[in-house]
Structure formats: C-alpha cells, structure tokens
Amino acid sequence: MKRTTNPKVKARYKRKLRIRKKIFGTESRPRLSVFRSNRHIFAQIIDDNKGVTLVATSSFSPELKNKEVEGGKVGMAQEVGRLIAQKAKAKGIKEVVFDRSGYLFHGRVKALAEGAREEGLVF
C-alpha cells in the first residue's frame, strides 16, 4: 500500500487497486487512465498487454499550457479530454476502457470523459 497518513488518499488508493483488478486495456481496446492532482489533470492511454503508454497528455502539455480556458480546472479537464481523444484518433484508437483511478465520476474526471466523448472516443 502507498505510504501516506492521509485517510482520503489511502481510501482512493484502495479503490484504485480494486478497480484495476477488473479493468484491463488490450491492444484493440486500451485503457484511458486519469490522474488528478490539486492543480493539474493527467490522462494516458495504456496497452496493459505490452505495458506501454500509447498516448499521454496533461493540463500542462505544450498544446494547453498557455491556453486560456473558461471554467477553471473543470474547463481545463475538458480540454485535456478533447486533446487525448484527438491524439488517440491520430494513432488509430477509437475505443477505450475508462479507468477513473478511484476518483468519483464527477467534476474534473467527468469533464475529461465528456471532452473525450465529444471528440469521438468510445467508452
């Protein structure tokens, strides 16, 4: 288990491990993993069979770093979702399995998912 004293972090990590037992990304349908920090949001598409990250982006990637977005962190999360979907489509990825990493499906995580769906990513 992760070394931390914060009970919320411990609980999220336990949820993450429980979810990861069930969710697995393949070559035909890789896993879209989300990580949320206090300031930024990260998304990566992973092929778990090979253990390789196929596409990755975050709120401080060069395409989004200096971009002004309405809606603060939630708006930025939606832009990250759109960008990851565009990069995935460029690599030929159309379908993914969504891994919310133990976070509740609302706020920034939901905005990222909606942004990816708007750009045509299916999950």
mmCIF file of the C-alpha atoms, coordinates in Angstrom:
data_MODEL
# 
_entry.id   MODEL 
# 
loop_
_atom_site.group_PDB 
_atom_site.id 
_atom_site.type_symbol 
_atom_site.label_atom_id 
_atom_site.label_alt_id 
_atom_site.label_comp_id 
_atom_site.label_asym_id 
_atom_site.label_entity_id 
_atom_site.label_seq_id 
_atom_site.pdbx_PDB_ins_code 
_atom_site.Cartn_x 
_atom_site.Cartn_y 
_atom_site.Cartn_z 
_atom_site.occupancy 
_atom_site.B_iso_or_equiv 
_atom_site.pdbx_formal_charge 
_atom_site.auth_seq_id 
_atom_site.auth_comp_id 
_atom_site.auth_asym_id 
_atom_site.auth_atom_id 
_atom_site.pdbx_PDB_model_num 
ATOM 1   C CA . MET A 1 1   ? 0.000   0.000  0.000   1.00 0.00 ? 1   MET A CA 1 
ATOM 2   C CA . LYS A 1 2   ? 1.071   3.557  -0.639  1.00 0.00 ? 2   LYS A CA 1 
ATOM 3   C CA . ARG A 1 3   ? 2.832   5.198  2.289   1.00 0.00 ? 3   ARG A CA 1 
ATOM 4   C CA . THR A 1 4   ? 0.685   8.087  3.445   1.00 0.00 ? 4   THR A CA 1 
ATOM 5   C CA . THR A 1 5   ? -1.086  9.158  6.581   1.00 0.00 ? 5   THR A CA 1 
ATOM 6   C CA . ASN A 1 6   ? -3.961  10.884 4.807   1.00 0.00 ? 6   ASN A CA 1 
ATOM 7   C CA . PRO A 1 7   ? -7.026  8.611  5.094   1.00 0.00 ? 7   PRO A CA 1 
ATOM 8   C CA . LYS A 1 8   ? -8.607  10.032 1.920   1.00 0.00 ? 8   LYS A CA 1 
ATOM 9   C CA . VAL A 1 9   ? -5.526  9.173  -0.125  1.00 0.00 ? 9   VAL A CA 1 
ATOM 10  C CA . LYS A 1 10  ? -5.412  5.681  1.387   1.00 0.00 ? 10  LYS A CA 1 
ATOM 11  C CA . ALA A 1 11  ? -9.080  5.110  0.602   1.00 0.00 ? 11  ALA A CA 1 
ATOM 12  C CA . ARG A 1 12  ? -8.663  6.282  -3.010  1.00 0.00 ? 12  ARG A CA 1 
ATOM 13  C CA . TYR A 1 13  ? -5.635  4.039  -3.463  1.00 0.00 ? 13  TYR A CA 1 
ATOM 14  C CA . LYS A 1 14  ? -7.588  1.022  -2.172  1.00 0.00 ? 14  LYS A CA 1 
ATOM 15  C CA . ARG A 1 15  ? -10.438 1.858  -4.568  1.00 0.00 ? 15  ARG A CA 1 
ATOM 16  C CA . LYS A 1 16  ? -7.927  2.205  -7.396  1.00 0.00 ? 16  LYS A CA 1 
ATOM 17  C CA . LEU A 1 17  ? -6.470  -1.246 -6.739  1.00 0.00 ? 17  LEU A CA 1 
ATOM 18  C CA . ARG A 1 18  ? -9.942  -2.779 -6.537  1.00 0.00 ? 18  ARG A CA 1 
ATOM 19  C CA . ILE A 1 19  ? -10.903 -1.197 -9.861  1.00 0.00 ? 19  ILE A CA 1 
ATOM 20  C CA . ARG A 1 20  ? -7.627  -2.211 -11.546 1.00 0.00 ? 20  ARG A CA 1 
ATOM 21  C CA . LYS A 1 21  ? -8.331  -5.874 -10.793 1.00 0.00 ? 21  LYS A CA 1 
ATOM 22  C CA . LYS A 1 22  ? -11.308 -5.663 -13.146 1.00 0.00 ? 22  LYS A CA 1 
ATOM 23  C CA . ILE A 1 23  ? -10.217 -3.122 -15.789 1.00 0.00 ? 23  ILE A CA 1 
ATOM 24  C CA . PHE A 1 24  ? -7.605  -4.212 -18.314 1.00 0.00 ? 24  PHE A CA 1 
ATOM 25  C CA . GLY A 1 25  ? -6.537  -2.478 -21.523 1.00 0.00 ? 25  GLY A CA 1 
ATOM 26  C CA . THR A 1 26  ? -5.781  -4.536 -24.625 1.00 0.00 ? 26  THR A CA 1 
ATOM 27  C CA . GLU A 1 27  ? -4.284  -3.615 -27.977 1.00 0.00 ? 27  GLU A CA 1 
ATOM 28  C CA . SER A 1 28  ? -7.728  -3.339 -29.593 1.00 0.00 ? 28  SER A CA 1 
ATOM 29  C CA . ARG A 1 29  ? -9.273  -1.521 -26.618 1.00 0.00 ? 29  ARG A CA 1 
ATOM 30  C CA . PRO A 1 30  ? -6.633  0.196  -24.443 1.00 0.00 ? 30  PRO A CA 1 
ATOM 31  C CA . ARG A 1 31  ? -7.206  1.753  -21.029 1.00 0.00 ? 31  ARG A CA 1 
ATOM 32  C CA . LEU A 1 32  ? -7.745  5.523  -20.604 1.00 0.00 ? 32  LEU A CA 1 
ATOM 33  C CA . SER A 1 33  ? -6.281  6.271  -17.175 1.00 0.00 ? 33  SER A CA 1 
ATOM 34  C CA . VAL A 1 34  ? -6.876  9.538  -15.308 1.00 0.00 ? 34  VAL A CA 1 
ATOM 35  C CA . PHE A 1 35  ? -4.808  11.094 -12.528 1.00 0.00 ? 35  PHE A CA 1 
ATOM 36  C CA . ARG A 1 36  ? -5.928  14.224 -10.741 1.00 0.00 ? 36  ARG A CA 1 
ATOM 37  C CA . SER A 1 37  ? -3.666  16.410 -8.626  1.00 0.00 ? 37  SER A CA 1 
ATOM 38  C CA . ASN A 1 38  ? -4.648  19.604 -6.850  1.00 0.00 ? 38  ASN A CA 1 
ATOM 39  C CA . ARG A 1 39  ? -3.562  21.775 -9.782  1.00 0.00 ? 39  ARG A CA 1 
ATOM 40  C CA . HIS A 1 40  ? -3.418  19.554 -12.865 1.00 0.00 ? 40  HIS A CA 1 
ATOM 41  C CA . ILE A 1 41  ? -5.082  16.603 -14.548 1.00 0.00 ? 41  ILE A CA 1 
ATOM 42  C CA . PHE A 1 42  ? -3.297  13.870 -16.473 1.00 0.00 ? 42  PHE A CA 1 
ATOM 43  C CA . ALA A 1 43  ? -4.630  11.328 -18.966 1.00 0.00 ? 43  ALA A CA 1 
ATOM 44  C CA . GLN A 1 44  ? -2.893  8.461  -20.688 1.00 0.00 ? 44  GLN A CA 1 
ATOM 45  C CA . ILE A 1 45  ? -3.967  5.620  -22.928 1.00 0.00 ? 45  ILE A CA 1 
ATOM 46  C CA . ILE A 1 46  ? -2.242  2.371  -21.979 1.00 0.00 ? 46  ILE A CA 1 
ATOM 47  C CA . ASP A 1 47  ? -1.919  -1.073 -23.557 1.00 0.00 ? 47  ASP A CA 1 
ATOM 48  C CA . ASP A 1 48  ? -1.663  -3.319 -20.493 1.00 0.00 ? 48  ASP A CA 1 
ATOM 49  C CA . ASN A 1 49  ? -0.675  -6.408 -22.509 1.00 0.00 ? 49  ASN A CA 1 
ATOM 50  C CA . LYS A 1 50  ? 2.585   -4.757 -23.565 1.00 0.00 ? 50  LYS A CA 1 
ATOM 51  C CA . GLY A 1 51  ? 2.818   -2.387 -20.598 1.00 0.00 ? 51  GLY A CA 1 
ATOM 52  C CA . VAL A 1 52  ? 3.175   0.606  -22.920 1.00 0.00 ? 52  VAL A CA 1 
ATOM 53  C CA . THR A 1 53  ? 1.700   4.094  -22.821 1.00 0.00 ? 53  THR A CA 1 
ATOM 54  C CA . LEU A 1 54  ? 0.361   4.777  -26.308 1.00 0.00 ? 54  LEU A CA 1 
ATOM 55  C CA . VAL A 1 55  ? -0.804  8.394  -25.849 1.00 0.00 ? 55  VAL A CA 1 
ATOM 56  C CA . ALA A 1 56  ? -0.455  10.824 -22.956 1.00 0.00 ? 56  ALA A CA 1 
ATOM 57  C CA . THR A 1 57  ? -1.387  14.415 -22.235 1.00 0.00 ? 57  THR A CA 1 
ATOM 58  C CA . SER A 1 58  ? -1.949  16.696 -19.274 1.00 0.00 ? 58  SER A CA 1 
ATOM 59  C CA . SER A 1 59  ? -3.086  20.174 -18.368 1.00 0.00 ? 59  SER A CA 1 
ATOM 60  C CA . PHE A 1 60  ? 0.477   21.443 -18.720 1.00 0.00 ? 60  PHE A CA 1 
ATOM 61  C CA . SER A 1 61  ? 1.245   19.832 -22.053 1.00 0.00 ? 61  SER A CA 1 
ATOM 62  C CA . PRO A 1 62  ? 2.623   22.295 -24.645 1.00 0.00 ? 62  PRO A CA 1 
ATOM 63  C CA . GLU A 1 63  ? -0.687  22.408 -26.554 1.00 0.00 ? 63  GLU A CA 1 
ATOM 64  C CA . LEU A 1 64  ? -2.618  23.568 -23.473 1.00 0.00 ? 64  LEU A CA 1 
ATOM 65  C CA . LYS A 1 65  ? -0.030  25.221 -21.234 1.00 0.00 ? 65  LYS A CA 1 
ATOM 66  C CA . ASN A 1 66  ? -0.665  28.855 -22.205 1.00 0.00 ? 66  ASN A CA 1 
ATOM 67  C CA . LYS A 1 67  ? -4.244  28.381 -23.397 1.00 0.00 ? 67  LYS A CA 1 
ATOM 68  C CA . GLU A 1 68  ? -6.872  30.403 -21.542 1.00 0.00 ? 68  GLU A CA 1 
ATOM 69  C CA . VAL A 1 69  ? -9.859  28.183 -20.778 1.00 0.00 ? 69  VAL A CA 1 
ATOM 70  C CA . GLU A 1 70  ? -13.198 29.163 -19.286 1.00 0.00 ? 70  GLU A CA 1 
ATOM 71  C CA . GLY A 1 71  ? -14.353 27.155 -16.296 1.00 0.00 ? 71  GLY A CA 1 
ATOM 72  C CA . GLY A 1 72  ? -11.070 26.882 -14.412 1.00 0.00 ? 72  GLY A CA 1 
ATOM 73  C CA . LYS A 1 73  ? -9.845  23.370 -13.642 1.00 0.00 ? 73  LYS A CA 1 
ATOM 74  C CA . VAL A 1 74  ? -13.045 21.712 -14.898 1.00 0.00 ? 74  VAL A CA 1 
ATOM 75  C CA . GLY A 1 75  ? -12.767 23.530 -18.237 1.00 0.00 ? 75  GLY A CA 1 
ATOM 76  C CA . MET A 1 76  ? -9.113  22.541 -18.500 1.00 0.00 ? 76  MET A CA 1 
ATOM 77  C CA . ALA A 1 77  ? -10.020 18.916 -17.789 1.00 0.00 ? 77  ALA A CA 1 
ATOM 78  C CA . GLN A 1 78  ? -12.488 19.004 -20.672 1.00 0.00 ? 78  GLN A CA 1 
ATOM 79  C CA . GLU A 1 79  ? -9.768  20.367 -22.964 1.00 0.00 ? 79  GLU A CA 1 
ATOM 80  C CA . VAL A 1 80  ? -7.405  17.589 -21.846 1.00 0.00 ? 80  VAL A CA 1 
ATOM 81  C CA . GLY A 1 81  ? -10.135 15.075 -22.722 1.00 0.00 ? 81  GLY A CA 1 
ATOM 82  C CA . ARG A 1 82  ? -10.541 16.586 -26.185 1.00 0.00 ? 82  ARG A CA 1 
ATOM 83  C CA . LEU A 1 83  ? -6.780  16.601 -26.753 1.00 0.00 ? 83  LEU A CA 1 
ATOM 84  C CA . ILE A 1 84  ? -6.278  12.980 -25.661 1.00 0.00 ? 84  ILE A CA 1 
ATOM 85  C CA . ALA A 1 85  ? -9.112  11.922 -27.982 1.00 0.00 ? 85  ALA A CA 1 
ATOM 86  C CA . GLN A 1 86  ? -7.561  13.793 -30.920 1.00 0.00 ? 86  GLN A CA 1 
ATOM 87  C CA . LYS A 1 87  ? -4.169  12.195 -30.268 1.00 0.00 ? 87  LYS A CA 1 
ATOM 88  C CA . ALA A 1 88  ? -5.804  8.765  -29.928 1.00 0.00 ? 88  ALA A CA 1 
ATOM 89  C CA . LYS A 1 89  ? -7.668  9.154  -33.216 1.00 0.00 ? 89  LYS A CA 1 
ATOM 90  C CA . ALA A 1 90  ? -4.402  10.154 -34.903 1.00 0.00 ? 90  ALA A CA 1 
ATOM 91  C CA . LYS A 1 91  ? -2.897  6.838  -33.665 1.00 0.00 ? 91  LYS A CA 1 
ATOM 92  C CA . GLY A 1 92  ? -5.951  4.881  -34.844 1.00 0.00 ? 92  GLY A CA 1 
ATOM 93  C CA . ILE A 1 93  ? -7.514  4.292  -31.416 1.00 0.00 ? 93  ILE A CA 1 
ATOM 94  C CA . LYS A 1 94  ? -11.313 4.538  -31.472 1.00 0.00 ? 94  LYS A CA 1 
ATOM 95  C CA . GLU A 1 95  ? -12.407 2.593  -28.367 1.00 0.00 ? 95  GLU A CA 1 
ATOM 96  C CA . VAL A 1 96  ? -11.004 2.642  -24.840 1.00 0.00 ? 96  VAL A CA 1 
ATOM 97  C CA . VAL A 1 97  ? -11.811 1.344  -21.371 1.00 0.00 ? 97  VAL A CA 1 
ATOM 98  C CA . PHE A 1 98  ? -12.194 4.244  -18.914 1.00 0.00 ? 98  PHE A CA 1 
ATOM 99  C CA . ASP A 1 99  ? -10.173 3.957  -15.694 1.00 0.00 ? 99  ASP A CA 1 
ATOM 100 C CA . ARG A 1 100 ? -11.135 6.691  -13.235 1.00 0.00 ? 100 ARG A CA 1 
ATOM 101 C CA . SER A 1 101 ? -8.413  5.535  -10.784 1.00 0.00 ? 101 SER A CA 1 
ATOM 102 C CA . GLY A 1 102 ? -10.637 5.523  -7.718  1.00 0.00 ? 102 GLY A CA 1 
ATOM 103 C CA . TYR A 1 103 ? -11.932 9.078  -8.191  1.00 0.00 ? 103 TYR A CA 1 
ATOM 104 C CA . LEU A 1 104 ? -15.662 9.727  -8.155  1.00 0.00 ? 104 LEU A CA 1 
ATOM 105 C CA . PHE A 1 105 ? -17.155 10.246 -11.606 1.00 0.00 ? 105 PHE A CA 1 
ATOM 106 C CA . HIS A 1 106 ? -17.969 13.927 -11.272 1.00 0.00 ? 106 HIS A CA 1 
ATOM 107 C CA . GLY A 1 107 ? -16.228 17.264 -11.605 1.00 0.00 ? 107 GLY A CA 1 
ATOM 108 C CA . ARG A 1 108 ? -12.898 17.127 -13.414 1.00 0.00 ? 108 ARG A CA 1 
ATOM 109 C CA . VAL A 1 109 ? -12.962 13.382 -14.100 1.00 0.00 ? 109 VAL A CA 1 
ATOM 110 C CA . LYS A 1 110 ? -16.422 13.626 -15.659 1.00 0.00 ? 110 LYS A CA 1 
ATOM 111 C CA . ALA A 1 111 ? -15.401 16.707 -17.677 1.00 0.00 ? 111 ALA A CA 1 
ATOM 112 C CA . LEU A 1 112 ? -12.385 14.843 -19.078 1.00 0.00 ? 112 LEU A CA 1 
ATOM 113 C CA . ALA A 1 113 ? -14.595 11.906 -20.072 1.00 0.00 ? 113 ALA A CA 1 
ATOM 114 C CA . GLU A 1 114 ? -17.156 14.190 -21.723 1.00 0.00 ? 114 GLU A CA 1 
ATOM 115 C CA . GLY A 1 115 ? -14.427 16.042 -23.627 1.00 0.00 ? 115 GLY A CA 1 
ATOM 116 C CA . ALA A 1 116 ? -13.047 12.752 -24.940 1.00 0.00 ? 116 ALA A CA 1 
ATOM 117 C CA . ARG A 1 117 ? -16.527 11.579 -25.958 1.00 0.00 ? 117 ARG A CA 1 
ATOM 118 C CA . GLU A 1 118 ? -17.181 14.872 -27.781 1.00 0.00 ? 118 GLU A CA 1 
ATOM 119 C CA . GLU A 1 119 ? -14.146 14.190 -29.979 1.00 0.00 ? 119 GLU A CA 1 
ATOM 120 C CA . GLY A 1 120 ? -15.435 10.717 -30.857 1.00 0.00 ? 120 GLY A CA 1 
ATOM 121 C CA . LEU A 1 121 ? -13.655 8.405  -28.410 1.00 0.00 ? 121 LEU A CA 1 
ATOM 122 C CA . VAL A 1 122 ? -15.958 5.496  -27.466 1.00 0.00 ? 122 VAL A CA 1 
ATOM 123 C CA . PHE A 1 123 ? -16.091 4.010  -23.945 1.00 0.00 ? 123 PHE A CA 1 
# 
